[in-house]
Amino acid sequence: MYAFEAFVFTKHQVQGCSRPKARSGHRIVCDEKNLYSFGGFNPNISADDPDMQDNPSWSYSRPLFKEIWKFNFATKRWKLLPCERTMPNELASNAVILTGDSLLAHGGTGVPFGEHCNNNIYVCNINTGVMHSIPATGQQPDPQYGQAIVFHGQYLYTIGGTTGLDYTCDVHRFDFKLRVWESVYICGGRDPLEPKGRYRHEVAFDGKMIYVLGGGTAIEAFGFSEIPAFDIVTKKWMKLHAHGDMGQLFPAPRRCHGLVQFVDDKTNSNIIVISGGYNGTQVFCDLWRLDLSNLQWTCLKMCKLPQPTYFHSTTLTPAGQMFTFGGIVKKGNEVARTDEIFSVWLTVPKITEMCWEALNFYYPHLKKVPSLDLLKIGIPLKFVQRLECANRDISSSEHFL
């Protein structure tokens, strides 16, 4: 029987033969229909792996994946977008966001890490798979990887990152209208509130403040009791003191963790949830919630990743379902990359979302029914449009009923 459960992880069983290989250092984003996975890294796949023979870029991109994959939530099928020829060669620890139909990617590194980095902005149309770089002038940030980005108005902000040797928490922004980079704040020690340089941190944004969560260097991981925040109006850093769960409990310092953000419908507060990560010795599986309105941390004690994971990526649907894909997982004393997809509801969605989940649960062949027939039996158009499958070979709604 179908039963909606919040804060319980579910493994998604992929349908079909086409699917991405296990990876780490990739990034994922999503809309209400699909998850998109950009790039990634796996040094344990051989050049003659039979599963990679149909991938024209693998022979020269290995061990990096010159790929953007799309996973449809309703059909549980992966599809490789045709953009490998125009993707960058630096495909690990990029910063990626989705705005409308455009996937934006910035930064990233090739192999060996730090030897070749990128400072371009790439745009991929998720409907066509067409990708191109954006010409830019101005004060461009150094080529780096492991940075974080925020998209606001006409600007793309980039925060922190590393060349492989040096770590920064500098702030740059790109004006999409003028196509010009600007150095907003270069950390040079002139202000004691400047945060330490870092990579593989995550950021949250409330319309005015950029909050920097965790991250670290090759030998250090940063904590969460004090949160560096950058005011995009005054262009100044500040150090905010968070409140621990039960007064004194905070997430352990970490880098390479996941972060999603949403607005609580009841309080209208910005909420973030971090998951997993690594501190150099320990791999985490915990989830923590932070309310940006009062900087209160809460440990989601009954909700944990299926296994300790880092260098994974997480994303959140508009309805409040968090997905995690890939990463390095620890099972006992063994550490390996994974290709598994899990999801968890962090909020209680609208009844229509639950009904759509239940419908797909009881009728897994829904993807084969022609769109017109689905509309005739009363399924709303916005849900019918979430089904992406070319093999709708049932011609009548009578077969479905």
N, C-alpha and C positions, 0 to 999 in steps of 0.2 A: 504494500500500500504506500502511496505517496504521502509524505508528511513534511511540511515545511519546518526546518530547524535553523535557527540563527546560531552563530558561533560554533558550528560543527563543520569540520572540513570534509569535503566530498572529492573523491578521485574521479576524474572524467575519463571514460573509456573511449579512446580515439577510434573512429570508424575509417575504413579504407586503408590502403597501403601507403599512401603518400604522407610522410610526416617528417619533421625535423629530427636530426640526431641529437643526442644528449649534448648539453653545452653549458658553459658558464660565461660570465662577463657580457652577456647579451642584455637587451632592454626590451620590455614589453609595454604596450599601451593598448587601450581599447575604446570602443564606442558601445552602443547598446546591442550591436549585432555580432561583432568580431573582436578577437584579440589579434594584435600584430606583434611579431617578434623580429627584432632587428639585430643582425650580426651574431657574435658569440665566438667561442673558442673551445676547442677540444684537441689536445695533443695526442690523444690515445686512439685516434682513427687513422688507419693506414691509407696510403695513397691509392691503393688498389681495392679499397673496401667496395664490395659489390653493390651496396646500397647507395653509393655515391657516384656510380658510373653514369647516371643520367644528369648529374650536376656538372655543367660545362665549366664552372669556375673553380671547382674543388682542386684540380691539379696544381693551380698556381696560387690559390688563396690559403690552402691548408697550412696550419691548423685553424685558420680563421674561416668563418662561414660568411661568404659574400651573398647573403640571403635576407629577404624579408618574407616571412611566412604569415599567412592569415588563417586563423582558427575560428570557424563559425560555431557559436555557442549552441545553436539549435540542432545542427546536423552532426556536430562533433567531428567535423572533417577539416583537415589542414589543406591549404593550397599555397603553392610557391608563386609569389608575384614575379613578373618578368622584368626585373630591374638590375640584374647582376652587372650588366655592362657599364652602368652609370653610377654604381655605388662606390663609396670611397674604399681604399685598401686598408684603412685603419678601422678595425671592426670589433675591438674589445673596449669595454668601459666607456662607451659613448654616452652622451646625454640625449634623451629622446623624449619628445612630447607629441601629442596629437591635438590639432586644432581644426575642427571641421573635417574636411576631407584631406587635410594635409598632415603628413607625418614629418616632423622637423627633427633632424639629427645634427649634433654638433660635437666636435672633438673626437676622441678615440685614439687608440694606439694599434700599431701593427706588432709583429713579433720579430725580434725580442722586444719585450715591453719597454716603451720609452725611446727606442731607437728611431722610430718613425711615428710622429704624432700628427694630428690634424687640427686646424683651427677654422675650417670652412663650415658653412651651414648648408645642409642638403635638404631638399624638399621632395617628398614622394607623394604623388596622388594615389591614395589607397584604392581608388576605383579602377584606375588604368595601370598602376604599377610603374608609371613614368616617373623617373627621378632625375634631378639636376641640382647642381650647386648654384648658390646665389652669388653673383659678383659683389664684392665689398671693397670699400676704401676706409680710410680713417685709422684710428689707433687699435689695430687688431690685437686680440689677446695672443699670447704665445701658444704655439701648438702644444696641447696637453691632453690628458685623459683623466677620467675619474671625476670630472667636474659635475656640477648640477646646474640646471637651467630653470628659469621662470619666464612665462610668456604673459605680458601685460600690455594692453593697448596696442601700440605700434612697435613695442620694444620686446626684444629677447634679452633677458639678463643671464649672464653666466657667472658662476661663483666657484672659486677655488679650482683645484685640480693639481696635477703633477706632470713634470716632464720625465719622470722616472728618477730624477735626482733631487730636484727642488720642489717643494710643496708651497702652495699659496692659498690665500683666501681673498684674492683680489676680486673686484667686481667690475665687469665690463657689460656694456649693453649695445645691442645692434638695433638701429632704426630701420624698420622694414620699408618705410616710405622713401627715405633718402638713401638707403642701403649703405649706411655709414656706421662704423664702430666708434665707440667712445669709451675711454677709460673713466669709469665712475669713481672708483676708489682703489688705489694701489697701496697695499699694506707695506709700510716701511718702518714701523716702530714709532711713529710720531704720536700715536694715541694708545694709552695703556689698555683701552677697550678693544683694540684690534684682536681678532681671534687668531689662533695658530694656523699655519698652513696645513692643508689636509686634502685627501682625495677619498673617493667612494663614500662621501657623506650624502645625506639627502636633505632636501629643503621643503619648507611649507611657506605659503604666502596668504596673507589676509587682505590684500589690496593696498597695503602700505608697507608692511614689514615682511622681510624675508628672514625666516627662521632657519638656522643651520643645525641639523640634527646629526650628531655623531661624526663618523669618519675618522681618519687617522693618517698615519704614515706607514712605512714598511716595518717600523718597530714600536709604534704607539697607536692606541685607540682612545678616542675622546668620549667623555661621559655626557650625561643628560641632566644633571642637577643645575648646571649653568648653561644657558642656551644663548649663543651669539645671535644677534638679530641686527639686520641692516635696514635702516629707514630710507626708502627710495626717494622721499621728499627732501629730507635734510641731508641725505647722503652721508650719514654718520652711523658708526657701529655702536651698539650698546650690549651690555651683558645682563641677561634676564635670569632671575633666580626662580626656578620651578619649585613646585610643591610635590613631595613624594607621596606615594600611596601609603596610607596609614601614617602619614607624617614623615617617614624617613626612607621609604623604599623607592629606588629609582632603577631604570633599566641599566644593566651592566654596560660599561664602555664597549663600543663595537664599531666596526666598519663593514662595508659590503652587505648591508641589511636592506630590507625592503621598506617602503613607506607609501601609504596612500592617504588621501585627504578628502573629506566630505563635509557638508554642512548639516548639522543636526537640525531636523525639522522642528523639534520642540523648542529648542533654545536659540536657534539661529546662530549657533557658535561653530567656528571652524574646528573640526576634529581631525587629528592625525592618528594613524595606527602604524607602528613599526613592527617588523617581524624578522626573526632570525638574525644572522650576522656572525661576526668573527672578531676575536680580540687578539689574535696571534697564537693562542693556545686552545681556546675553547670555542666550539661552534654552538650557536644558540637555536632554540626552537620556540622561544616565548613570544607573545604578543603583548604590546603595551599601547595604551590609549592616552593621548594628550589633548586636553581642551585648551585651545589657544587663548580663549577669553580670560581664563584665570591661571593658566599654566599648571594645571593639576594633572599629574600622572596617575593612571590606574592600570594595574596589572590585570590582564584578562586571564585569570588563573585557570579557568575551565576550557580555554581555547588555545591550542598550541599547534604549530606546524606538525605535519605527520612525522617528520624526522628533522633533527638539527640540520640547518641549511644556511649557506652563504653564497655570495656571488650569484644569487638568484635574482629574479625581478618580479615585481608585483604591480598590479593595476586594479582599478576599481570601476565597475560599470556605473552608469548614471543612476541605476536603481539601488546600488549599495552592495553589490556582490564583488568581493575581492578575489582575484585570480592570481595564482603563483605558478610560474613555469620555470623548469630547469634549475640550474645551480649546482653547487657541490654539496652533497649530502653525506652525513656521517651515520653509518649503521654499525653499531658496535665499535670495533677498532678499524673498520674499513671506511675509506673515503672515496667517493666516486661521483662523476657527473650524472645527471638524470635528465630524462626527457618527459617526465611526468607533469601533468596538469592537475592542480587542485583548486578548489574554490571554497569560500566561506561567506555567508551573509553577515555583514557587520551592522546592518540595520534591518528593520522589518519593512519590506517593500509594500507597494500597493497590492490589493487583492488581485488585480488583473495580472500582475507579474507571477504571483503564486499559481493562478489558474493556467497561465502559459507553461510554467514548469510542469504542472500536473498533466497537462495535455500531452506534452512531449514525452513524459514518463510513461503514460498509458498507450500512446500511439507513436512508437518510434519510427514508423514508416510515413509519418506526416510529411516529410520532405519530398516524398514521391507523388504527392497529390497536387494536381494543377492549381495554380493560385486562384483562378476564377472559382473553382469548386470550393476551396477553403473559404472564400469570401461569401459564397452562397449559403454555407451552413453557419455563418455568423461570426467567424473569426475576424477580429478587427484588422484593417489593412496594415497598421504599423507592426503587427506581429507576423503577418504573412510575409512582409518584406524582410523579416529577419532570416527567413529560410533561403539559403544559397546552395542550390543543387541543380545540376543540369539534367538529372535523371528522373524527372517526374513523369513516370510512364503509366500512371493510373489515370484514365481519361474521364472517369465519372466519380462523383461524390458518393455514389451508392457503394463503391468498393470500400470507401473509408468508413461509412456508417455500418 
